[in-house]
């Protein structure tokens, strides 16, 4: 009898979850504030990482930027400082005008810190994390964004590049989370953002290492989310970001069927990050961009494999990475020729 009652309770909770999800589509939840909170972003020197940094800066977060490229990371920090200066000027003008109703943060709270860190190296992550705790404080928002792609067919890809892809795209999430999660657990507060990819939900030919790394990090994120729920740490939120191809140059040359391309073009980086920020600030567990990716993922889950192959071939998605791989190979050969190799 007890199990029957429990079954109906669970069924009601499942239906209620559907109701709440539908309500969020109609009425957008209020965005939470991250003002004054320490936000750490990996791969902040370029691409989506840089755009995430700018968006969090506009919301007055205290930023910690990690990247393997010191120069590009400092360039991002410079952009963040410009945003902070504009915010401080606006605050000063508001105070001078006598508008004291809005919350104005002290200028000292608007700071950005940069660290050169190779997230693919475990000890480098742990040592840099310790520096952050000593020099900045405990991290409240962790955005695991850093990623690489080798751009080789499996049998042509050096083992070292395969290992590098797995280390940066997947293993690094373990190291950063282990570094900053303990304090989040102690205070039951924090947010862990995993920037994965649509290629972590369904795959394509020619990028086996990249797909494996993204599938791995999606599994890591989902398991971590379940662990936090099992521990009843509801104050720690998680958001999985799975965008379609983003026009950052990472997959330059990737093409689907030309008749389909106008309906499914590569995402603009700004749009991708703004959609992800809405999800993060409303504690949305997962965001696929565009929404069509939800349908593709669902179809892949229920269709027979041969049906998926037919669908891929119709869309031109089965070999969409081949032009990209060919361009990478040509660029590599050109560099070797220039260097006399």
C-alpha contacts under 8 A as a table, 3 or more apart, distances in Angstrom:
res1	aa1	res2	aa2	distance
1	X	4	X	5.11
1	X	5	X	6.36
2	X	5	X	5.19
2	X	6	X	6.16
3	X	6	X	4.93
3	X	7	X	6.00
4	X	7	X	4.97
4	X	8	X	6.46
5	X	8	X	5.30
5	X	9	X	6.28
6	X	9	X	4.99
6	X	10	X	6.13
7	X	10	X	5.15
7	X	11	X	6.13
8	X	11	X	4.91
8	X	12	X	6.10
9	X	12	X	5.14
9	X	13	X	6.27
10	X	13	X	5.02
10	X	14	X	6.17
11	X	14	X	5.11
11	X	15	X	6.30
12	X	15	X	5.15
12	X	16	X	6.04
13	X	16	X	4.91
13	X	17	X	6.08
14	X	17	X	5.08
14	X	18	X	6.56
15	X	18	X	5.15
15	X	19	X	6.42
16	X	19	X	4.93
16	X	20	X	6.20
17	X	20	X	5.15
17	X	21	X	6.10
18	X	21	X	5.08
18	X	22	X	6.14
19	X	22	X	5.17
19	X	23	X	6.13
20	X	23	X	4.97
20	X	24	X	6.28
21	X	24	X	5.25
21	X	25	X	6.69
22	X	25	X	5.23
22	X	26	X	6.71
23	X	26	X	5.17
23	X	27	X	5.86
24	X	27	X	5.06
24	X	28	X	5.38
24	X	29	X	6.38
25	X	28	X	6.52
29	X	282	X	6.07
30	X	282	X	6.48
31	X	278	X	7.26
31	X	281	X	4.90
31	X	282	X	4.99
32	X	281	X	5.26
32	X	282	X	6.33
33	X	59	X	7.40
33	X	281	X	7.41
34	X	37	X	5.41
34	X	56	X	7.75
34	X	59	X	6.51
34	X	60	X	6.88
34	X	61	X	5.56
35	X	59	X	5.93
35	X	60	X	4.52
35	X	61	X	4.67
35	X	62	X	7.49
36	X	60	X	6.16
36	X	61	X	4.97
36	X	62	X	5.60
36	X	105	X	7.92
36	X	109	X	6.26
36	X	110	X	7.45
37	X	61	X	5.23
37	X	62	X	5.70
37	X	139	X	7.59
37	X	140	X	6.03
37	X	141	X	7.45
38	X	61	X	6.18
38	X	62	X	4.76
38	X	63	X	5.87
38	X	64	X	7.07
38	X	136	X	7.96
38	X	137	X	7.46
38	X	138	X	6.93
38	X	139	X	4.98
38	X	140	X	5.35
38	X	141	X	6.38
39	X	56	X	7.74
39	X	61	X	6.34
39	X	62	X	6.04
39	X	63	X	5.03
39	X	64	X	5.99
39	X	139	X	6.04
39	X	140	X	6.03
39	X	141	X	4.53
39	X	142	X	5.96
39	X	143	X	7.49
40	X	63	X	6.02
40	X	64	X	4.53
40	X	65	X	5.91
40	X	66	X	7.42
40	X	139	X	6.62
40	X	141	X	6.22
40	X	142	X	5.03
40	X	143	X	6.05
41	X	44	X	5.78
41	X	49	X	6.59
41	X	52	X	7.67
41	X	53	X	7.01
41	X	63	X	7.75
41	X	64	X	6.40
41	X	65	X	5.28
41	X	66	X	6.12
41	X	142	X	6.29
41	X	143	X	4.74
41	X	144	X	6.27
41	X	145	X	6.67
42	X	49	X	6.77
42	X	65	X	6.35
42	X	66	X	4.71
42	X	67	X	6.02
42	X	119	X	7.77
42	X	143	X	6.46
42	X	144	X	5.50
42	X	145	X	5.28
42	X	146	X	5.15
43	X	46	X	6.86
43	X	49	X	5.34
43	X	50	X	7.70
43	X	65	X	7.68
43	X	66	X	5.88
43	X	67	X	4.70
43	X	68	X	7.40
43	X	144	X	7.95
43	X	145	X	5.74
43	X	146	X	4.03
43	X	147	X	7.16
44	X	47	X	7.65
44	X	48	X	7.56
44	X	49	X	4.03
44	X	50	X	4.70
44	X	52	X	7.75
44	X	53	X	6.76
44	X	65	X	5.58
44	X	66	X	5.81
44	X	67	X	5.69
44	X	73	X	6.12
44	X	76	X	7.03
44	X	145	X	7.77
44	X	146	X	7.53
45	X	49	X	6.53
45	X	50	X	5.63
45	X	65	X	7.81
45	X	66	X	7.55
45	X	67	X	5.68
45	X	69	X	6.71
45	X	70	X	7.81
45	X	71	X	7.90
45	X	72	X	4.65
45	X	73	X	3.96
45	X	74	X	7.41
45	X	75	X	7.23
45	X	76	X	5.84
46	X	49	X	5.83
46	X	50	X	4.89
46	X	51	X	7.78
46	X	72	X	6.69
46	X	73	X	7.49
46	X	76	X	7.46
47	X	50	X	5.63
47	X	51	X	6.67
47	X	248	X	5.81
47	X	269	X	7.37
48	X	51	X	5.03
48	X	52	X	6.04
48	X	145	X	7.56
48	X	248	X	7.79
48	X	269	X	6.40
48	X	273	X	6.67
49	X	52	X	5.10
49	X	53	X	6.26
49	X	145	X	6.09
49	X	146	X	7.28
50	X	53	X	5.08
50	X	54	X	6.42
50	X	76	X	5.94
51	X	54	X	5.11
51	X	55	X	6.24
51	X	269	X	7.78
51	X	270	X	6.96
51	X	273	X	6.67
52	X	55	X	5.13
52	X	56	X	6.18
52	X	273	X	6.36
52	X	277	X	7.81
53	X	56	X	5.29
53	X	57	X	6.04
53	X	63	X	7.21
53	X	65	X	7.72
53	X	76	X	7.61
53	X	80	X	7.13
54	X	57	X	4.98
54	X	58	X	6.26
54	X	79	X	7.32
54	X	80	X	5.84
54	X	83	X	7.65
55	X	58	X	5.22
55	X	59	X	6.64
55	X	274	X	7.80
55	X	277	X	7.62
56	X	59	X	5.04
56	X	60	X	6.48
56	X	61	X	5.56
56	X	63	X	7.68
57	X	60	X	4.97
57	X	61	X	5.42
57	X	62	X	7.23
57	X	63	X	7.10
57	X	80	X	6.07
57	X	83	X	6.71
57	X	84	X	6.93
58	X	61	X	7.66
58	X	83	X	6.50
58	X	84	X	7.51
58	X	87	X	7.79
60	X	84	X	7.59
60	X	110	X	6.52
61	X	110	X	7.17
62	X	109	X	6.83
62	X	110	X	5.80
62	X	111	X	5.44
62	X	112	X	6.06
63	X	111	X	6.52
63	X	112	X	4.65
63	X	113	X	6.20
64	X	112	X	5.88
64	X	113	X	4.78
64	X	114	X	5.88
64	X	115	X	7.57
64	X	132	X	7.90
65	X	73	X	6.94
65	X	77	X	7.59
65	X	112	X	7.45
65	X	113	X	6.14
65	X	114	X	4.79
65	X	115	X	6.18
66	X	73	X	7.12
66	X	114	X	6.13
66	X	115	X	5.05
66	X	116	X	5.83
66	X	117	X	5.83
67	X	70	X	6.60
67	X	73	X	5.93
67	X	115	X	6.80
67	X	116	X	5.33
67	X	117	X	5.49
67	X	118	X	6.85
67	X	146	X	7.82
68	X	116	X	5.26
68	X	117	X	5.03
68	X	118	X	5.05
68	X	119	X	7.77
69	X	72	X	5.69
69	X	73	X	6.16
69	X	116	X	6.68
70	X	73	X	5.13
70	X	74	X	6.21
70	X	115	X	7.61
70	X	116	X	5.55
71	X	74	X	5.22
71	X	75	X	6.33
72	X	75	X	4.92
72	X	76	X	6.38
73	X	76	X	5.18
73	X	77	X	6.33
73	X	114	X	6.80
73	X	116	X	7.85
74	X	77	X	4.84
74	X	78	X	6.16
74	X	114	X	6.82
75	X	78	X	5.05
75	X	79	X	6.50
76	X	79	X	5.15
76	X	80	X	6.31
77	X	80	X	4.96
77	X	81	X	6.17
77	X	112	X	6.41
77	X	113	X	7.55
77	X	114	X	7.10
78	X	81	X	5.10
78	X	82	X	6.43
79	X	82	X	5.21
79	X	83	X	6.57
80	X	83	X	5.14
80	X	84	X	6.29
80	X	112	X	7.22
81	X	84	X	4.92
81	X	85	X	6.11
81	X	111	X	7.57
81	X	112	X	7.22
82	X	85	X	5.08
82	X	86	X	6.32
83	X	86	X	5.14
83	X	87	X	6.26
84	X	87	X	5.03
84	X	88	X	6.10
84	X	110	X	6.14
84	X	111	X	7.83
85	X	88	X	5.09
85	X	89	X	6.08
86	X	89	X	5.07
86	X	90	X	6.14
87	X	90	X	5.03
87	X	91	X	6.11
88	X	91	X	4.97
88	X	92	X	6.11
88	X	107	X	6.27
89	X	92	X	5.10
89	X	93	X	6.17
90	X	93	X	5.09
90	X	94	X	6.12
91	X	94	X	5.06
91	X	95	X	6.21
91	X	104	X	6.00
91	X	105	X	7.99
92	X	95	X	5.15
92	X	96	X	6.09
93	X	96	X	5.04
93	X	97	X	6.07
94	X	97	X	5.07
94	X	98	X	6.31
94	X	99	X	5.23
94	X	100	X	7.25
95	X	98	X	5.01
95	X	99	X	5.59
95	X	100	X	6.16
96	X	99	X	7.53
99	X	102	X	6.97
100	X	103	X	7.46
105	X	109	X	6.66
105	X	110	X	7.93
106	X	109	X	5.69
106	X	110	X	7.60
107	X	110	X	5.60
108	X	111	X	6.78
113	X	136	X	7.89
115	X	128	X	7.33
117	X	124	X	6.35
117	X	125	X	6.65
117	X	128	X	6.83
118	X	121	X	5.78
118	X	124	X	6.34
118	X	125	X	7.00
119	X	122	X	6.83
119	X	124	X	6.87
119	X	125	X	5.59
119	X	146	X	7.74
119	X	167	X	7.83
119	X	168	X	6.00
119	X	172	X	5.40
120	X	125	X	7.93
120	X	164	X	6.93
120	X	167	X	4.72
120	X	168	X	4.39
120	X	171	X	7.08
120	X	172	X	5.54
121	X	124	X	5.36
121	X	125	X	6.41
121	X	167	X	7.44
121	X	172	X	7.58
122	X	125	X	5.20
122	X	126	X	6.40
122	X	172	X	7.17
122	X	175	X	6.15
123	X	126	X	5.11
123	X	127	X	6.04
124	X	127	X	5.28
124	X	128	X	6.03
125	X	128	X	5.26
125	X	129	X	5.97
125	X	172	X	7.94
125	X	175	X	6.56
125	X	176	X	6.59
126	X	129	X	5.05
126	X	130	X	6.25
126	X	175	X	7.11
126	X	176	X	7.54
126	X	179	X	6.35
127	X	130	X	5.20
127	X	131	X	6.47
128	X	131	X	5.03
128	X	132	X	6.29
129	X	132	X	5.02
129	X	133	X	6.34
129	X	176	X	7.69
129	X	179	X	6.39
129	X	180	X	7.67
130	X	133	X	5.17
130	X	134	X	6.35
131	X	134	X	5.17
131	X	135	X	5.90
131	X	136	X	7.98
132	X	135	X	5.21
132	X	136	X	5.27
132	X	137	X	6.35
132	X	138	X	7.62
133	X	136	X	5.61
133	X	137	X	4.40
133	X	138	X	5.40
133	X	139	X	7.70
134	X	137	X	6.07
138	X	180	X	7.44
138	X	183	X	7.23
139	X	142	X	6.77
139	X	180	X	6.49
139	X	190	X	7.82
140	X	184	X	7.12
140	X	189	X	7.11
140	X	190	X	4.63
140	X	191	X	6.31
141	X	190	X	5.73
141	X	191	X	4.74
141	X	192	X	5.99
141	X	193	X	7.61
142	X	177	X	7.95
142	X	191	X	6.27
142	X	192	X	4.90
142	X	193	X	6.01
143	X	192	X	6.17
143	X	193	X	4.65
143	X	194	X	6.29
143	X	195	X	7.36
144	X	173	X	6.38
144	X	176	X	7.83
144	X	192	X	7.69
144	X	193	X	6.00
144	X	194	X	5.16
144	X	195	X	6.01
145	X	194	X	6.68
145	X	195	X	5.03
145	X	196	X	7.72
146	X	168	X	6.81
146	X	169	X	6.78
147	X	165	X	7.67
147	X	168	X	5.88
147	X	169	X	5.00
148	X	165	X	5.95
148	X	168	X	6.77
148	X	169	X	6.65
149	X	165	X	6.30
149	X	210	X	6.12
149	X	250	X	7.36
150	X	157	X	7.49
150	X	161	X	6.13
150	X	162	X	7.28
150	X	165	X	6.92
150	X	209	X	7.90
150	X	210	X	7.61
151	X	206	X	8.00
151	X	207	X	6.77
151	X	324	X	7.28
151	X	325	X	5.13
151	X	328	X	6.19
151	X	329	X	7.80
152	X	156	X	5.95
152	X	157	X	5.09
152	X	206	X	6.91
152	X	207	X	6.90
152	X	325	X	5.85
152	X	328	X	7.80
152	X	329	X	7.51
153	X	156	X	5.29
153	X	157	X	5.95
153	X	206	X	4.93
153	X	207	X	6.49
153	X	208	X	7.67
153	X	325	X	7.45
154	X	157	X	5.25
154	X	206	X	6.78
154	X	207	X	7.29
154	X	208	X	6.46
154	X	209	X	7.55
157	X	161	X	6.69
157	X	162	X	6.91
158	X	161	X	5.46
158	X	162	X	6.66
159	X	162	X	5.09
159	X	163	X	6.23
160	X	163	X	5.16
160	X	164	X	6.11
161	X	164	X	4.87
161	X	165	X	6.13
162	X	165	X	5.22
162	X	166	X	6.41
162	X	209	X	5.81
163	X	166	X	5.20
163	X	167	X	6.07
164	X	167	X	5.07
164	X	168	X	6.13
165	X	168	X	5.50
165	X	169	X	5.76
165	X	170	X	7.80
165	X	209	X	6.61
165	X	210	X	6.49
165	X	213	X	6.82
166	X	169	X	5.41
166	X	170	X	5.32
166	X	171	X	6.32
166	X	209	X	7.10
166	X	210	X	7.58
166	X	212	X	7.72
166	X	213	X	5.13
167	X	170	X	5.68
167	X	171	X	4.65
167	X	172	X	5.89
168	X	171	X	6.22
168	X	172	X	5.33
169	X	172	X	6.56
169	X	173	X	7.55
169	X	210	X	7.84
169	X	213	X	5.64
169	X	214	X	6.64
169	X	217	X	7.28
170	X	173	X	5.74
170	X	174	X	7.44
170	X	213	X	5.27
170	X	214	X	6.71
170	X	216	X	6.22
170	X	217	X	5.03
171	X	174	X	5.36
171	X	175	X	6.80
171	X	217	X	7.92
172	X	175	X	5.15
172	X	176	X	6.21
173	X	176	X	5.37
173	X	177	X	5.92
173	X	194	X	7.95
173	X	217	X	7.35
174	X	177	X	5.33
174	X	178	X	6.02
175	X	178	X	5.20
175	X	179	X	6.15
176	X	179	X	5.04
176	X	180	X	6.40
177	X	180	X	5.41
177	X	181	X	5.39
177	X	192	X	7.94
178	X	181	X	5.61
178	X	182	X	7.08
179	X	182	X	7.22
180	X	183	X	6.27
180	X	184	X	6.94
181	X	184	X	5.00
181	X	185	X	6.17
182	X	185	X	5.14
182	X	186	X	6.35
183	X	186	X	4.95
183	X	187	X	6.40
184	X	187	X	5.47
184	X	188	X	5.44
184	X	189	X	5.18
184	X	190	X	5.47
184	X	236	X	6.93
185	X	188	X	4.82
185	X	189	X	6.93
185	X	233	X	7.00
185	X	236	X	7.58
188	X	233	X	5.76
188	X	234	X	7.18
188	X	235	X	4.90
188	X	236	X	5.91
189	X	235	X	4.65
189	X	236	X	4.86
189	X	237	X	7.88
190	X	235	X	6.67
190	X	236	X	4.61
190	X	237	X	6.27
191	X	236	X	5.46
191	X	237	X	4.58
191	X	238	X	5.56
191	X	239	X	7.74
192	X	236	X	7.66
192	X	237	X	6.37
192	X	238	X	4.83
192	X	239	X	6.50
193	X	238	X	5.77
193	X	239	X	4.85
193	X	240	X	6.05
193	X	241	X	7.38
193	X	280	X	7.52
194	X	217	X	7.83
194	X	218	X	7.96
194	X	221	X	6.85
194	X	238	X	7.82
194	X	239	X	6.30
194	X	240	X	4.95
194	X	241	X	6.01
195	X	240	X	6.26
195	X	241	X	4.75
195	X	242	X	6.56
196	X	199	X	7.98
196	X	200	X	6.45
196	X	214	X	5.77
196	X	217	X	6.87
196	X	218	X	6.67
196	X	240	X	6.94
196	X	241	X	5.66
196	X	242	X	5.16
196	X	243	X	7.48
197	X	200	X	5.25
197	X	201	X	7.38
197	X	214	X	6.45
197	X	241	X	6.90
197	X	242	X	4.13
197	X	243	X	5.16
197	X	244	X	6.55
197	X	245	X	7.94
198	X	201	X	5.31
198	X	202	X	6.44
198	X	242	X	4.94
198	X	243	X	5.42
198	X	244	X	5.23
198	X	245	X	7.70
198	X	288	X	7.40
198	X	293	X	7.16
199	X	202	X	5.12
199	X	203	X	5.07
199	X	204	X	7.46
199	X	210	X	7.90
199	X	211	X	5.47
199	X	214	X	6.49
199	X	215	X	7.26
199	X	244	X	7.86
200	X	203	X	6.96
200	X	211	X	5.79
200	X	212	X	7.41
200	X	213	X	7.62
200	X	214	X	4.28
200	X	215	X	4.02
200	X	216	X	7.48
200	X	217	X	7.65
200	X	218	X	6.24
200	X	242	X	7.52
201	X	215	X	6.41
201	X	218	X	7.75
201	X	297	X	6.37
202	X	297	X	6.55
202	X	300	X	7.22
203	X	211	X	6.01
204	X	207	X	6.96
204	X	208	X	7.92
204	X	211	X	7.81
204	X	317	X	6.85
204	X	318	X	5.67
204	X	319	X	7.14
204	X	320	X	7.70
204	X	321	X	7.71
205	X	208	X	6.95
205	X	318	X	6.00
205	X	319	X	5.95
205	X	320	X	7.83
205	X	321	X	6.97
206	X	319	X	7.53
206	X	321	X	6.28
206	X	322	X	6.76
206	X	325	X	7.73
207	X	210	X	5.37
207	X	211	X	6.14
207	X	321	X	7.37
208	X	211	X	5.25
208	X	212	X	5.98
209	X	212	X	5.13
209	X	213	X	6.16
210	X	213	X	5.18
210	X	214	X	6.25
211	X	214	X	5.15
211	X	215	X	5.93
212	X	215	X	5.13
212	X	216	X	5.98
213	X	216	X	5.03
213	X	217	X	6.26
214	X	217	X	5.09
214	X	218	X	6.14
215	X	218	X	5.18
215	X	219	X	6.29
216	X	219	X	5.15
216	X	220	X	6.19
217	X	220	X	4.81
217	X	221	X	6.02
218	X	221	X	5.12
218	X	222	X	6.17
218	X	240	X	7.56
219	X	222	X	5.22
219	X	223	X	6.10
220	X	223	X	5.27
220	X	224	X	6.07
221	X	224	X	5.11
221	X	225	X	6.12
221	X	238	X	7.98
221	X	240	X	7.10
222	X	225	X	5.08
222	X	226	X	6.30
223	X	226	X	5.11
223	X	227	X	6.16
224	X	227	X	4.97
224	X	228	X	6.25
225	X	228	X	5.26
225	X	229	X	6.34
225	X	238	X	6.41
226	X	229	X	5.04
226	X	230	X	6.05
227	X	230	X	5.00
227	X	231	X	6.16
228	X	231	X	5.09
228	X	232	X	6.19
228	X	233	X	5.33
228	X	234	X	7.16
228	X	236	X	7.36
229	X	232	X	4.88
229	X	233	X	5.97
229	X	234	X	6.47
230	X	233	X	7.74
233	X	236	X	5.92
234	X	237	X	6.92
237	X	283	X	6.31
237	X	285	X	7.65
238	X	283	X	7.22
238	X	284	X	7.79
238	X	285	X	5.77
239	X	279	X	7.29
239	X	280	X	6.13
239	X	283	X	6.95
239	X	284	X	6.09
239	X	285	X	4.42
239	X	286	X	5.21
239	X	287	X	7.46
240	X	285	X	6.16
240	X	286	X	4.52
240	X	287	X	6.26
241	X	276	X	6.52
241	X	286	X	6.00
241	X	287	X	5.11
241	X	288	X	6.33
242	X	286	X	7.69
242	X	287	X	6.13
242	X	288	X	4.82
242	X	289	X	6.59
243	X	246	X	7.10
243	X	272	X	6.97
243	X	287	X	7.75
243	X	288	X	5.45
243	X	289	X	4.63
243	X	290	X	6.99
244	X	266	X	7.08
244	X	267	X	6.82
244	X	288	X	7.62
244	X	289	X	5.96
244	X	290	X	6.79
244	X	293	X	7.29
245	X	251	X	7.44
245	X	266	X	5.14
245	X	267	X	6.13
246	X	249	X	7.94
246	X	250	X	7.96
246	X	251	X	7.92
246	X	266	X	5.25
246	X	267	X	4.56
246	X	268	X	6.14
246	X	269	X	5.96
246	X	272	X	7.49
247	X	250	X	7.49
247	X	251	X	7.63
247	X	252	X	7.52
247	X	266	X	5.47
247	X	267	X	5.72
247	X	268	X	5.63
247	X	269	X	6.17
248	X	251	X	7.54
248	X	252	X	7.78
248	X	268	X	7.97
248	X	269	X	6.58
249	X	252	X	4.68
251	X	254	X	5.83
251	X	321	X	7.94
251	X	324	X	6.24
252	X	324	X	5.91
253	X	321	X	7.72
253	X	323	X	5.55
253	X	324	X	4.37
253	X	327	X	7.00
254	X	320	X	5.51
254	X	321	X	5.05
254	X	322	X	7.14
254	X	323	X	5.81
254	X	324	X	4.87
255	X	258	X	7.62
255	X	261	X	7.74
255	X	316	X	7.79
255	X	317	X	7.90
255	X	320	X	4.93
255	X	321	X	6.91
255	X	323	X	6.99
255	X	324	X	7.94
256	X	260	X	6.99
256	X	261	X	6.18
256	X	315	X	6.38
256	X	316	X	4.65
256	X	317	X	5.40
256	X	319	X	7.86
256	X	320	X	5.13
257	X	260	X	5.33
257	X	261	X	6.15
257	X	314	X	7.74
257	X	315	X	5.58
257	X	316	X	4.50
257	X	317	X	7.38
258	X	261	X	5.10
258	X	262	X	7.60
259	X	262	X	6.94
260	X	263	X	5.57
260	X	264	X	6.40
260	X	315	X	6.69
261	X	264	X	5.01
261	X	265	X	5.25
262	X	265	X	5.70
267	X	271	X	7.01
267	X	272	X	6.44
268	X	271	X	5.38
268	X	272	X	6.29
269	X	272	X	5.07
269	X	273	X	6.22
270	X	273	X	5.34
270	X	274	X	6.11
271	X	274	X	5.18
271	X	275	X	6.17
272	X	275	X	5.36
272	X	276	X	6.25
272	X	289	X	6.85
273	X	276	X	4.92
273	X	277	X	5.99
274	X	277	X	5.02
274	X	278	X	6.33
275	X	278	X	5.23
275	X	279	X	6.50
275	X	287	X	7.91
275	X	289	X	7.62
276	X	279	X	5.09
276	X	280	X	6.18
276	X	287	X	6.60
277	X	280	X	4.98
277	X	281	X	5.98
278	X	281	X	5.34
278	X	282	X	6.15
279	X	282	X	5.32
279	X	283	X	6.05
279	X	284	X	4.76
279	X	285	X	7.55
279	X	286	X	7.32
279	X	287	X	6.44
280	X	283	X	5.11
280	X	284	X	5.99
281	X	284	X	7.68
284	X	287	X	7.20
288	X	291	X	5.82
288	X	293	X	5.98
288	X	294	X	6.45
289	X	292	X	7.40
289	X	293	X	6.51
290	X	293	X	5.95
291	X	294	X	5.64
291	X	295	X	7.46
292	X	295	X	5.31
292	X	296	X	6.46
293	X	296	X	4.98
293	X	297	X	6.05
294	X	297	X	5.21
294	X	298	X	6.19
295	X	298	X	5.05
295	X	299	X	6.08
296	X	299	X	5.15
296	X	300	X	6.12
297	X	300	X	5.17
297	X	301	X	6.35
298	X	301	X	5.14
298	X	302	X	6.58
299	X	302	X	5.37
299	X	303	X	5.78
299	X	308	X	7.99
300	X	303	X	5.56
300	X	304	X	7.96
300	X	305	X	7.90
300	X	308	X	6.26
303	X	307	X	6.04
303	X	308	X	6.33
304	X	307	X	5.24
304	X	308	X	6.47
305	X	308	X	5.02
305	X	309	X	6.30
306	X	309	X	4.94
306	X	310	X	6.29
307	X	310	X	5.07
307	X	311	X	6.25
308	X	311	X	5.04
308	X	312	X	6.10
309	X	312	X	5.05
309	X	313	X	6.16
309	X	318	X	7.38
310	X	313	X	5.17
310	X	314	X	6.22
311	X	314	X	5.15
311	X	315	X	6.32
312	X	315	X	5.20
312	X	316	X	5.91
312	X	317	X	4.85
312	X	318	X	5.08
313	X	316	X	4.89
313	X	317	X	6.14
313	X	318	X	5.49
314	X	317	X	7.69
315	X	318	X	7.81
316	X	319	X	6.42
316	X	320	X	6.15
317	X	320	X	4.82
319	X	322	X	5.48
320	X	323	X	6.96
320	X	324	X	7.90
321	X	324	X	5.19
321	X	325	X	6.17
322	X	325	X	5.07
322	X	326	X	6.11
323	X	326	X	5.03
323	X	327	X	6.20
324	X	327	X	5.18
324	X	328	X	6.29
325	X	328	X	5.07
325	X	329	X	6.11
326	X	329	X	5.07
326	X	330	X	6.16
327	X	330	X	5.10
327	X	331	X	6.10
328	X	331	X	5.09
328	X	332	X	6.11
329	X	332	X	5.08
329	X	333	X	6.19
330	X	333	X	5.08
330	X	334	X	6.12
331	X	334	X	5.07
331	X	335	X	6.21
332	X	335	X	5.16
332	X	336	X	6.21
333	X	336	X	5.04
333	X	337	X	6.16
334	X	337	X	5.07
334	X	338	X	6.21
335	X	338	X	5.09
335	X	339	X	6.17
336	X	339	X	5.12
336	X	340	X	6.06
336	X	341	X	4.99
337	X	340	X	5.03
337	X	341	X	5.91
338	X	341	X	7.68
